[in-house]
Amino acid sequence: MTSARADSKIPLLLRTLKELYRGRGLRHEDVATALDISKMTVKRYLSGKGLSLAILERLCQLADISLLELSELATQSDQASMQPLSAAQENALAENQGLAFLLHLLMTGWTPSEIQAELQMADHVLVGTLGHLDRLGFIDLLPGNKVRLRTIRHIHWAHNHRLKSSFDRHLKQHFNKGFDHPDVVWRYRLVKLSHASVLRLEALFEEWSRTADALSQDDRKLPADQCRWHGVLVAAQPVDLSGLGDMGTPGPGRQESFAVPLK
């Protein structure tokens, strides 16, 4: 960049840009293909090496954002990252599943017009919902139902008690088929893990969820009738194996053996 002040913002700009890429499911190889450069060069650029103003502007174009908008978003997100969700934001997302879903789509690169077409929303419903998100401070609602995100902060649903409780209620609506249903894809492992390994597992869950987002972004290029919405869940919890020691030997009051499903 051309000044010390601009140079000092480069790490923040790149961090924000990488978050935008993650939200849209853009991987290093996707950026490399779009810019006709190597994956290694992309990594160098996103670490601030060999970066010029022209290159940064090209990187911004892949996220459908201008350099000026990236700078504004980076500043807003940096300030917002220091603060938790407000009570109003938390309550609104916890109480309104549709509002939370629309915000998720916006943060993963969907435009309001794409969302309206996908969900078959009436104009007044779309405008009202976008206005609600604007008043909550998540977006700026612009003329023509265009939006500008005020933050790219990732909302950790599983780390917020109020949102987690709401998620638990709605989750049961999505996972209403048995494991033997042909549309259900699943894997199960029963493993003994240390606390450190559980933390590592959680990090892998986060990495895996970004891969799922990337697959979804790739499939947005396909005709609509070739794709269906899927609820995708990765989870782990402690289990009690105290009844497994007798290996299913029938005893007083015991009619069934303990089965450990693996697939």
Stockholm file with secondary structure:
# STOCKHOLM 1.0

chainA/1-263         MTSARADSKIPLLLRTLKELYRGRGLRHEDVATALDISKMTVKRYLSGKGLSLAILERLCQLADISLLELSELATQSDQASMQPLSAAQENALAENQGLAFLLHLLMTGWTPSEIQAELQMADHVLVGTLGHLDRLGFIDLLPGNKVRLRTIRHIHWAHNHRLKSSFDRHLKQHFNKGFDHPDVVWRYRLVKLSHASVLRLEALFEEWSRTADALSQDDRKLPADQCRWHGVLVAAQPVDLSGLGDMGTPGPGRQESFAVPLK
#=GR chainA/1-263 SS CCSHHHHHHHHHHHHHHHHHHHHTTCCHHHHHHHHTCCHHHHHHHHTTTTCCHHHHHHHHHHTTCCHHHHHHHHHHHHHHTTSCCCHHHHHHHHHCHHHHHHHHHHHTTCCHHHHHHHHTCCHHHHHHHHHHHHHHTSEEEEGGGEEEESCCCCCCGGGCHHHHHHHHHHHHHHCCSCTTSTTCCCCCCCCCCCHHHHHHHHHHHHHHHHHHHHHHHHHTTSCGGGCCCCCCCCCCCCCCCGGGTTTTCCCTTCCSCCCCCCC
#=GC SS_cons         CCSHHHHHHHHHHHHHHHHHHHHTTCCHHHHHHHHTCCHHHHHHHHTTTTCCHHHHHHHHHHTTCCHHHHHHHHHHHHHHTTSCCCHHHHHHHHHCHHHHHHHHHHHTTCCHHHHHHHHTCCHHHHHHHHHHHHHHTSEEEEGGGEEEESCCCCCCGGGCHHHHHHHHHHHHHHCCSCTTSTTCCCCCCCCCCCHHHHHHHHHHHHHHHHHHHHHHHHHTTSCGGGCCCCCCCCCCCCCCCGGGTTTTCCCTTCCSCCCCCCC
//
